[in-house]
Amino acid sequence: MKPAITPEPSRAEIEQIPGALLLEFGASWCGFCQRAQPLLNSALQFHPTLRHERIEDGPGKRLGRSFRIKLWPTLILLHNGVEIGRVVRPESVEAITTLLQAHQSPD
């Protein structure tokens, strides 16, 4: 089950989140984002404890600009607020799985 789109947090709030966090930048109307959802859901089922936040991105959205988001969807894996990897417009479950395996967290 995908998480609801939450109000945009600040970069400082994101950097304070302990452990692993997957940020998903996109837009609800974006066709690329919609096509990526089944892939993301398949990959995430093997990481049930990973925190996942969907961030509605677009013009004037500061968080997306702070991460230099250019294309949707962009998945960014953070650990203790530090980026450890990203995938832009994933086209396979394997691309997402590789990102998620970049960090195996005990949480």
N, C-alpha and C positions, 0 to 999 in steps of 0.2 A: 504494500500500500504506500503510495507516495505521500510525502508530507504536504501540508497546505503551504501555500505561498505566504511567507511571513512579512511583516513590515520590514523595511530595509534597516538593518542594524548599522552601527557605525563601524569603521575599520578598527577603532580602539576596542569596541565590544567583541569583535571577531577575534582579535589578537589575544584577548583574555580568556578565551575558551580553552580549557585544558584538554589534552589528549588529541585524538584524531577527529577531524571534521571534514566532511565533503560539502563543498559549496557548489551549487548548480545554478549558474547564471543563464537566464533565458527570458522568454516571454510566452504567455499562455497562448497567444495567437500564432506563434512561430512554427511553421511546418517542420523545420529541422528539429526543433525541440520536441514536438509531438512524435516524430519518428524515432527519436532517441529514447523515449520513455520505456518501451518494452525491453530494450537493451540494458538500460540502467536498472530496471527492476530485476531482470535476470541476474545481473552482476551483484546487486546489493543483497540478494537472498543468501549469499554466502558470507555476508558481513553484517549480521543482524544487530550487532552492538554499535556499529559505526553511526555516529551522528551525521545526519544529512539535512541540509537546509537549502530549500529552493528560494532563489532570490530573483524577483521580477526586475529585469534590467531594462534600460532604455535611456533616452535623452534626459539629462539632468540628474541621473542616478549616480551619486558620488561613489558608492561602494564599488560598482562595476568599473568606474573610471580608475579608482585607486588600484585595482587589479589589472588594469590595461586590457579589459575585455573588448574584443573587436568583433567576434562572431559568436553566435548562439547555436546550440548550447555550449558553454564552456564549463567543464568540471574541474574544480581545483581542490586538491587534497592538502590539508593543513595538518600540522602536528604542533600543538602548543602555540598556535598563531603563526607559524612559519610555513610557507608554501614548500611542499616537497615534491609536487608534480601536478601536471594538468593535462587534460585532453580537450581538444577543440573539435566540435562536431563529430563525436564518435560514430563510427559506422559499423562497429561490431561489439559484441559482448567482450571479446578478448581484449580490445583496446581499453575498455573500462576496467576489466579484471586486472590487467597489467598495472594500471594506475593504482587500484586499491591494494594490490599486493606489494606496492612500493613501500608500504608501511604496515607492518603487522604490529598492532598495538595490543597490550594486555587489557585495555579497557574495552 
